[in-house]
Amino acid sequence: MTMKIKHDDDHTVEVLDEVGMTFMALVTHRLNTALRANGVSASEQRQEICAQFMFGLSYELDAGWFQEGETHFFPKVCFLERAKPQPDENLGEVEVAHIPNEASSWHEYAHGVVSDYFENDESLVPPIPTGSYQNGNE
């Protein structure tokens, strides 16, 4: 099977920005859950921590780089679509790789995503199904 790669301005703006905001909401939810579990009880404090973290992470993914040896690496989050796994596989083969390009501006959405999450009683609205391997809602 040949993997298809989607990496252009139109796809980033029309599809991946929305997917990116969903991903940011999931990360915000997981960070908020960890903060609560570790004694940060004030909602306002958790919201501020989540907003600072999400903005910094999103900016790194939009424009940041780090150096390893002599090479500069620019981190990006990509999203994969997979085929149904074969009986002896945990994950199916990658069919499509969605890779945001420079049209992405996740850091511009970060504060809005975090605000929406906290305004919705610290819950994902609408609910976002998740899972690992082929299992749902882990």
VOFIDO-690451 format. One line per 2 residues: their letters; for each residue x, y, z of N, C-alpha, C, CB. Coordinates in nm, 2 decimals. Glycine has a CB too. Layout:
REM VOFIDO-690451
a) X Y Z X Y Z X Y Z X Y Z  ...
REM end
This chain:
REM VOFIDO-690451
mt) 0.08 -0.12 0.00 0.00 0.00 0.00 0.09 0.12 0.00 -0.10 0.00 0.12  0.05 0.22 -0.08 0.13 0.35 -0.08 0.06 0.45 0.01 0.14 0.40 -0.23
mk) 0.14 0.51 0.09 0.08 0.61 0.18 0.06 0.74 0.11 0.18 0.63 0.30  -0.05 0.81 0.13 -0.08 0.94 0.07 -0.04 1.04 0.17 -0.23 0.95 0.03
ik) 0.03 1.15 0.13 0.07 1.26 0.22 -0.01 1.38 0.18 0.22 1.29 0.21  -0.08 1.44 0.28 -0.15 1.57 0.25 -0.08 1.68 0.33 -0.30 1.56 0.30
hd) -0.02 1.77 0.25 0.06 1.88 0.31 0.06 2.00 0.22 0.21 1.83 0.33  -0.05 2.07 0.23 -0.06 2.20 0.15 -0.14 2.30 0.23 -0.12 2.17 0.01
dd) -0.14 2.42 0.18 -0.21 2.53 0.25 -0.35 2.51 0.26 -0.19 2.66 0.17  -0.42 2.47 0.15 -0.57 2.45 0.16 -0.60 2.34 0.26 -0.62 2.41 0.02
ht) -0.53 2.23 0.26 -0.56 2.12 0.35 -0.54 2.16 0.50 -0.48 2.00 0.32  -0.43 2.23 0.52 -0.40 2.28 0.65 -0.51 2.37 0.70 -0.26 2.35 0.66
ve) -0.55 2.47 0.63 -0.65 2.57 0.67 -0.79 2.51 0.68 -0.65 2.69 0.57  -0.82 2.42 0.58 -0.96 2.37 0.58 -0.98 2.25 0.66 -0.99 2.33 0.43
vl) -0.88 2.17 0.69 -0.90 2.05 0.77 -0.81 2.05 0.90 -0.86 1.93 0.68  -0.68 2.07 0.88 -0.59 2.04 1.00 -0.60 2.15 1.11 -0.45 2.04 0.95
de) -0.64 2.27 1.08 -0.66 2.36 1.19 -0.77 2.31 1.28 -0.69 2.50 1.13  -0.88 2.26 1.23 -0.98 2.21 1.32 -0.93 2.08 1.39 -1.11 2.17 1.23
vg) -0.86 2.00 1.32 -0.81 1.88 1.39 -0.71 1.92 1.50 -0.74 1.78 1.28  -0.63 2.02 1.47 -0.53 2.07 1.56 -0.60 2.12 1.69 -0.45 2.18 1.50
mt) -0.71 2.19 1.67 -0.78 2.25 1.79 -0.84 2.13 1.87 -0.89 2.35 1.74  -0.89 2.03 1.81 -0.94 1.91 1.88 -0.83 1.85 1.96 -1.00 1.81 1.78
fm) -0.71 1.84 1.90 -0.59 1.78 1.96 -0.55 1.87 2.08 -0.47 1.77 1.87  -0.56 2.00 2.07 -0.52 2.09 2.18 -0.62 2.08 2.29 -0.52 2.24 2.13
al) -0.75 2.06 2.26 -0.85 2.04 2.37 -0.82 1.91 2.44 -0.99 2.03 2.30  -0.78 1.80 2.37 -0.75 1.68 2.44 -0.63 1.69 2.53 -0.72 1.57 2.34
vt) -0.53 1.76 2.48 -0.41 1.79 2.56 -0.44 1.87 2.69 -0.30 1.86 2.48  -0.53 1.98 2.67 -0.57 2.06 2.78 -0.64 1.98 2.88 -0.66 2.17 2.73
hr) -0.73 1.89 2.84 -0.80 1.80 2.93 -0.71 1.71 3.01 -0.90 1.71 2.85  -0.61 1.65 2.94 -0.52 1.56 3.01 -0.43 1.64 3.11 -0.43 1.49 2.91
ln) -0.38 1.76 3.07 -0.30 1.84 3.16 -0.39 1.89 3.28 -0.25 1.97 3.08  -0.51 1.93 3.26 -0.60 1.97 3.37 -0.62 1.86 3.46 -0.73 2.02 3.31
ta) -0.64 1.74 3.41 -0.67 1.62 3.49 -0.54 1.59 3.58 -0.70 1.49 3.41  -0.42 1.60 3.52 -0.30 1.58 3.60 -0.28 1.69 3.71 -0.18 1.58 3.50
lr) -0.31 1.81 3.67 -0.30 1.92 3.77 -0.40 1.90 3.89 -0.33 2.06 3.71  -0.52 1.86 3.86 -0.61 1.83 3.97 -0.56 1.71 4.06 -0.75 1.79 3.91
an) -0.51 1.61 3.99 -0.47 1.49 4.06 -0.35 1.52 4.15 -0.43 1.38 3.97  -0.27 1.63 4.12 -0.16 1.67 4.19 -0.18 1.79 4.28 -0.04 1.69 4.10
gv) -0.30 1.81 4.32 -0.33 1.91 4.42 -0.35 2.05 4.38 -0.23 1.91 4.51  -0.36 2.08 4.25 -0.39 2.22 4.21 -0.54 2.23 4.20 -0.32 2.26 4.06
sa) -0.60 2.28 4.31 -0.75 2.28 4.32 -0.82 2.40 4.26 -0.78 2.27 4.47  -0.75 2.51 4.25 -0.82 2.63 4.20 -0.83 2.62 4.05 -0.74 2.76 4.24
se) -0.96 2.63 4.00 -0.98 2.62 3.85 -0.91 2.73 3.78 -1.13 2.63 3.83  -0.91 2.86 3.83 -0.85 2.97 3.77 -0.70 2.94 3.75 -0.87 3.10 3.85
qr) -0.63 2.88 3.85 -0.49 2.86 3.85 -0.46 2.75 3.74 -0.44 2.81 3.98  -0.55 2.64 3.74 -0.53 2.54 3.64 -0.55 2.59 3.50 -0.63 2.42 3.66
qe) -0.65 2.68 3.48 -0.67 2.74 3.35 -0.55 2.82 3.30 -0.80 2.83 3.35  -0.49 2.90 3.39 -0.38 2.98 3.36 -0.26 2.89 3.32 -0.34 3.07 3.48
ic) -0.24 2.79 3.40 -0.13 2.69 3.37 -0.15 2.63 3.23 -0.12 2.58 3.48  -0.27 2.58 3.21 -0.31 2.52 3.08 -0.29 2.62 2.96 -0.45 2.47 3.08
aq) -0.33 2.74 2.98 -0.32 2.84 2.87 -0.17 2.87 2.84 -0.39 2.97 2.91  -0.09 2.89 2.95 0.05 2.92 2.92 0.12 2.80 2.86 0.12 2.95 3.06
fm) 0.09 2.68 2.90 0.15 2.56 2.84 0.11 2.54 2.70 0.11 2.43 2.93  -0.02 2.55 2.67 -0.08 2.53 2.54 -0.02 2.63 2.44 -0.23 2.53 2.54
fg) -0.02 2.76 2.48 0.04 2.86 2.39 0.18 2.83 2.36 0.02 3.00 2.46  0.26 2.80 2.47 0.41 2.77 2.44 0.43 2.65 2.35 0.48 2.75 2.58
ls) 0.35 2.54 2.38 0.36 2.42 2.29 0.32 2.46 2.15 0.28 2.31 2.35  0.21 2.53 2.14 0.16 2.56 2.00 0.26 2.65 1.93 0.02 2.63 2.01
ye) 0.32 2.74 2.00 0.42 2.83 1.93 0.54 2.75 1.88 0.46 2.94 2.02  0.58 2.65 1.97 0.69 2.57 1.93 0.66 2.48 1.80 0.73 2.47 2.04
ld) 0.53 2.44 1.80 0.49 2.36 1.68 0.47 2.44 1.56 0.36 2.28 1.72  0.44 2.57 1.57 0.42 2.66 1.46 0.56 2.71 1.41 0.34 2.78 1.50
ag) 0.65 2.74 1.50 0.77 2.82 1.45 0.90 2.77 1.52 0.75 2.96 1.48  0.89 2.69 1.62 1.01 2.66 1.70 1.10 2.56 1.63 0.97 2.61 1.83
wf) 1.22 2.55 1.69 1.32 2.45 1.64 1.41 2.42 1.76 1.40 2.50 1.52  1.48 2.31 1.75 1.58 2.28 1.85 1.70 2.22 1.77 1.53 2.18 1.96
qe) 1.82 2.22 1.83 1.93 2.17 1.76 1.98 2.04 1.82 2.05 2.27 1.76  2.00 1.94 1.74 2.06 1.81 1.78 2.18 1.79 1.69 1.96 1.69 1.76
ge) 2.30 1.79 1.75 2.42 1.79 1.68 2.43 1.91 1.59 2.43 1.66 1.58  2.45 1.90 1.46 2.46 2.01 1.37 2.33 2.05 1.30 2.57 1.99 1.27
th) 2.23 1.98 1.33 2.10 1.99 1.26 2.00 2.06 1.34 2.05 1.85 1.21  1.92 2.15 1.28 1.81 2.22 1.34 1.69 2.13 1.30 1.79 2.37 1.29
ff) 1.61 2.10 1.40 1.48 2.02 1.38 1.36 2.11 1.42 1.48 1.89 1.46  1.26 2.11 1.33 1.14 2.19 1.35 1.03 2.09 1.38 1.11 2.28 1.23
pk) 0.98 2.09 1.51 0.88 1.99 1.54 0.75 2.02 1.48 0.87 1.98 1.70  0.68 1.91 1.44 0.54 1.92 1.38 0.46 1.81 1.44 0.54 1.93 1.23
vc) 0.34 1.82 1.46 0.25 1.71 1.49 0.18 1.68 1.36 0.14 1.75 1.60  0.19 1.55 1.33 0.11 1.50 1.21 0.00 1.41 1.26 0.21 1.43 1.11
fl) -0.10 1.39 1.17 -0.21 1.30 1.21 -0.22 1.20 1.10 -0.34 1.39 1.22  -0.23 1.07 1.14 -0.24 0.96 1.05 -0.37 0.90 1.04 -0.13 0.86 1.09
er) -0.41 0.85 0.93 -0.52 0.76 0.91 -0.46 0.62 0.88 -0.62 0.81 0.79  -0.51 0.52 0.95 -0.46 0.39 0.94 -0.57 0.29 0.89 -0.41 0.34 1.08
ak) -0.52 0.19 0.82 -0.60 0.08 0.77 -0.64 -0.01 0.90 -0.54 -0.01 0.66  -0.74 -0.09 0.88 -0.77 -0.18 0.99 -0.65 -0.28 1.00 -0.90 -0.26 0.96
pq) -0.61 -0.31 1.12 -0.49 -0.40 1.14 -0.52 -0.54 1.09 -0.44 -0.40 1.28  -0.41 -0.60 1.05 -0.42 -0.75 1.02 -0.43 -0.82 1.15 -0.30 -0.79 0.93
pd) -0.47 -0.95 1.15 -0.48 -1.02 1.27 -0.36 -1.03 1.36 -0.52 -1.16 1.24  -0.24 -1.02 1.30 -0.12 -1.03 1.37 -0.05 -0.89 1.40 -0.02 -1.11 1.30
en) -0.13 -0.78 1.38 -0.08 -0.65 1.40 -0.16 -0.58 1.51 -0.09 -0.56 1.27  -0.09 -0.48 1.58 -0.16 -0.40 1.68 -0.21 -0.27 1.61 -0.06 -0.36 1.79
lg) -0.14 -0.22 1.51 -0.18 -0.10 1.44 -0.18 -0.13 1.29 -0.09 0.02 1.47  -0.28 -0.08 1.22 -0.29 -0.10 1.07 -0.18 -0.01 1.00 -0.42 -0.07 1.02
ev) -0.16 -0.04 0.88 -0.07 0.03 0.80 -0.12 0.18 0.78 -0.05 -0.04 0.66  -0.03 0.27 0.77 -0.06 0.41 0.75 -0.11 0.43 0.61 0.06 0.51 0.78
ev) -0.23 0.48 0.60 -0.29 0.51 0.46 -0.27 0.66 0.42 -0.44 0.48 0.46  -0.29 0.75 0.52 -0.28 0.89 0.49 -0.20 0.96 0.60 -0.42 0.96 0.47
ah) -0.11 1.04 0.57 -0.04 1.13 0.67 -0.08 1.27 0.64 0.12 1.11 0.66  -0.14 1.34 0.75 -0.18 1.48 0.74 -0.07 1.56 0.81 -0.32 1.50 0.80
ip) 0.00 1.64 0.74 0.11 1.71 0.80 0.09 1.86 0.78 0.25 1.67 0.73  0.07 1.94 0.89 0.04 2.08 0.87 0.16 2.15 0.81 0.01 2.15 1.00
ne) 0.14 2.26 0.73 0.25 2.34 0.68 0.25 2.47 0.74 0.24 2.35 0.53  0.32 2.57 0.68 0.34 2.70 0.74 0.21 2.78 0.75 0.44 2.78 0.66
as) 0.10 2.74 0.68 -0.03 2.81 0.70 -0.09 2.79 0.84 -0.12 2.76 0.59  -0.03 2.69 0.91 -0.08 2.66 1.04 -0.04 2.77 1.14 -0.03 2.52 1.09
sw) -0.14 2.81 1.23 -0.11 2.91 1.33 -0.18 2.86 1.46 -0.16 3.05 1.29  -0.14 2.75 1.51 -0.20 2.69 1.63 -0.19 2.78 1.75 -0.14 2.56 1.66
he) -0.08 2.85 1.76 -0.06 2.94 1.88 -0.17 3.05 1.88 0.07 3.01 1.88  -0.23 3.08 1.77 -0.34 3.18 1.76 -0.47 3.13 1.82 -0.36 3.23 1.62
ya) -0.48 2.99 1.82 -0.60 2.93 1.87 -0.59 2.88 2.02 -0.64 2.81 1.79  -0.47 2.88 2.07 -0.44 2.81 2.20 -0.52 2.87 2.31 -0.29 2.83 2.23
hg) -0.52 3.00 2.33 -0.60 3.06 2.44 -0.75 3.04 2.43 -0.57 3.21 2.45  -0.80 3.04 2.30 -0.94 3.02 2.28 -0.98 2.88 2.31 -0.98 3.05 2.14
vv) -0.90 2.78 2.27 -0.93 2.64 2.30 -0.93 2.62 2.45 -0.82 2.55 2.24  -0.83 2.67 2.52 -0.83 2.65 2.67 -0.95 2.72 2.73 -0.70 2.71 2.73
sd) -0.98 2.84 2.69 -1.10 2.92 2.75 -1.23 2.84 2.72 -1.11 3.06 2.68  -1.25 2.79 2.60 -1.37 2.71 2.57 -1.38 2.59 2.66 -1.37 2.66 2.42
yf) -1.27 2.52 2.68 -1.26 2.40 2.77 -1.31 2.44 2.91 -1.12 2.34 2.77  -1.25 2.54 2.97 -1.29 2.58 3.10 -1.43 2.64 3.11 -1.19 2.68 3.16
en) -1.47 2.71 3.01 -1.61 2.76 3.01 -1.71 2.65 3.00 -1.63 2.86 2.89  -1.68 2.53 2.95 -1.76 2.42 2.94 -1.75 2.32 3.06 -1.74 2.34 2.81
de) -1.73 2.38 3.17 -1.72 2.30 3.30 -1.60 2.20 3.30 -1.85 2.23 3.33  -1.49 2.24 3.23 -1.37 2.16 3.23 -1.41 2.02 3.17 -1.31 2.14 3.37
sl) -1.48 2.03 3.06 -1.51 1.90 2.99 -1.50 1.92 2.84 -1.65 1.85 3.03  -1.49 1.81 2.77 -1.48 1.82 2.62 -1.62 1.82 2.56 -1.39 1.70 2.57
vp) -1.65 1.93 2.50 -1.78 1.95 2.44 -1.77 1.99 2.30 -1.87 2.06 2.52  -1.82 1.90 2.21 -1.88 1.77 2.23 -1.77 1.67 2.27 -1.95 1.72 2.11
pi) -1.81 1.56 2.33 -1.72 1.46 2.37 -1.63 1.41 2.26 -1.79 1.34 2.44  -1.51 1.38 2.28 -1.41 1.34 2.18 -1.38 1.20 2.21 -1.29 1.43 2.17
pt) -1.43 1.10 2.12 -1.39 0.96 2.14 -1.24 0.95 2.13 -1.46 0.87 2.04  -1.17 0.87 2.21 -1.03 0.84 2.21 -1.01 0.69 2.23 -0.95 0.93 2.31
gs) -0.88 0.65 2.21 -0.85 0.51 2.24 -0.70 0.49 2.21 -0.93 0.42 2.16  -0.66 0.37 2.22 -0.53 0.33 2.18 -0.54 0.20 2.10 -0.43 0.31 2.31
yq) -0.44 0.18 2.01 -0.45 0.07 1.92 -0.59 0.06 1.86 -0.42 -0.07 1.99  -0.66 -0.04 1.87 -0.80 -0.05 1.81 -0.90 -0.04 1.92 -0.81 -0.17 1.73
ng) -0.86 -0.01 2.04 -0.96 0.00 2.15 -1.01 0.15 2.17 -0.89 -0.05 2.29  -1.13 0.16 2.20 -1.19 0.30 2.22 -1.20 0.34 2.36 -1.32 0.30 2.16
ne) -1.20 0.47 2.38 -1.22 0.54 2.51 -1.14 0.48 2.62 -1.37 0.54 2.54  -1.01 0.48 2.61 -0.92 0.42 2.71 -0.90 0.53 2.82 -0.78 0.39 2.65
REM end
